[in-house]
Amino acid sequence: MLPREITQENEKKILSRYACLSESSKGRQRYEEPCPLRTDFQRDRDRIIHSNAFRRLKHKTQVFLIPKSDHYRTRLTHTLEVSQIARTIARALRLNEDLTEAIALGHDLGHTPFGHDGERMLQKLCPENDFRHFKQSLRVVDRIERDGAGLNLTYEVRNGILCHTNMEAETLEGVAVKFADKIAYLNHDIEDAVRGGVLDPADIPGNVIATLGDTKSRRITTLVSDIIENSGEKICYSDRIRAAHDELRSFMFGNVYSAEAINREKDKACNIVDFLFHYYMKNKDAMPELYIRLADEDGPETAVCDFISCMTDEYAIDLFKELCIPKQWIAPRG
């Protein structure tokens, strides 16, 4: 038997009846011969890890814009933490860990520079396109990667990426990533907010501390353990833990994500996105060749959003400076 076939047989023996078997995948948009070594989900995971979009995540904002400290999260470290939590849930529930990991690693590939503020700016600029990072993540893997050819991922990975925020994924593996995403960002954003002087740990609601724990590690352990204890055909929390989770989420949105210290520079970031959008709408031929082609095929608004959303924070800032700030004129010698 081929290594892939051995893995597929082991899945049948080990995984829960609620898991998605790799050999039962609905397949790819374009047929490809199976890999002799890896299942389709393992292959998808590897394609995502080796993609340009995945590497760019290391220079994209999580919460703090362009942090100077090495210890603040970026979109890449957030993605890795989501993957770790989701895999822990999947393994304990005997779900397909390879599918879970592929979805987790790909879920934020479409995030804009400057985090959700960049996303909201593109929504405002293109209301008819309804720009959303989860839709853009799917577009990245379907339409932008590999110079427009896309990664040709399986249906289940694509569905999990699309549904990680608001919708319900068709697989429990996709649902596990949705839970893991919230667990990760709520808890690591507390740590970053404390480090940045935005939050005093004593301000966290007492019920949250009493129910979930007084450290990041304890809270994550409580949340993950509760999911494992209460899930079967569906993934869910107990009522008590769900209430504490929701209270923590409300607290974070009210006291951290909207904090003045964090929001102080966001208008500047939004102005950069606004300028770049209007500049390239007027000068679409100034974009790289891929995006010029996408403008002809999918429309200029879509292509400009593609170009901007694929930028890192630093690239967007450097491009803005290049377009807006005059270069020094140096007189020739002699």
Stockholm file with secondary structure:
# STOCKHOLM 1.0

chainA/1-334         MLPREITQENEKKILSRYACLSESSKGRQRYEEPCPLRTDFQRDRDRIIHSNAFRRLKHKTQVFLIPKSDHYRTRLTHTLEVSQIARTIARALRLNEDLTEAIALGHDLGHTPFGHDGERMLQKLCPENDFRHFKQSLRVVDRIERDGAGLNLTYEVRNGILCHTNMEAETLEGVAVKFADKIAYLNHDIEDAVRGGVLDPADIPGNVIATLGDTKSRRITTLVSDIIENSGEKICYSDRIRAAHDELRSFMFGNVYSAEAINREKDKACNIVDFLFHYYMKNKDAMPELYIRLADEDGPETAVCDFISCMTDEYAIDLFKELCIPKQWIAPRG
#=GR chainA/1-334 SS CCHHHHHHHHHHHHSCTTSCCGGGCCCBSSCCCCCSSSCHHHHHHHHHHTSHHHHHGGGSBSSSSSCSSTTSCBHHHHHHHHHHHHHHHHHHTTCCHHHHHHHHHHTTTTCCTTHHHHHHHHHHHCTTTTCCHHHHHHHIIIIITTTTTCCCCBHHHHHHHHTSSSSCCSSHHHHHHHHHHHHHHHHHHHHHHHHTTSCCGGGSCHHHHHHHCSSHHHHHHHHHHHHHHHCSSSCCCCHHHHHHHHHHHHHHHHHTTTCHHHHTTHHHHHHHHHHHHHHHHHCGGGSCHHHHHHHHHHCHHHHHHHHHHTCCHHHHHHHHHHHHSCCCCCCCCC
#=GC SS_cons         CCHHHHHHHHHHHHSCTTSCCGGGCCCBSSCCCCCSSSCHHHHHHHHHHTSHHHHHGGGSBSSSSSCSSTTSCBHHHHHHHHHHHHHHHHHHTTCCHHHHHHHHHHTTTTCCTTHHHHHHHHHHHCTTTTCCHHHHHHHIIIIITTTTTCCCCBHHHHHHHHTSSSSCCSSHHHHHHHHHHHHHHHHHHHHHHHHTTSCCGGGSCHHHHHHHCSSHHHHHHHHHHHHHHHCSSSCCCCHHHHHHHHHHHHHHHHHTTTCHHHHTTHHHHHHHHHHHHHHHHHCGGGSCHHHHHHHHHHCHHHHHHHHHHTCCHHHHHHHHHHHHSCCCCCCCCC
//
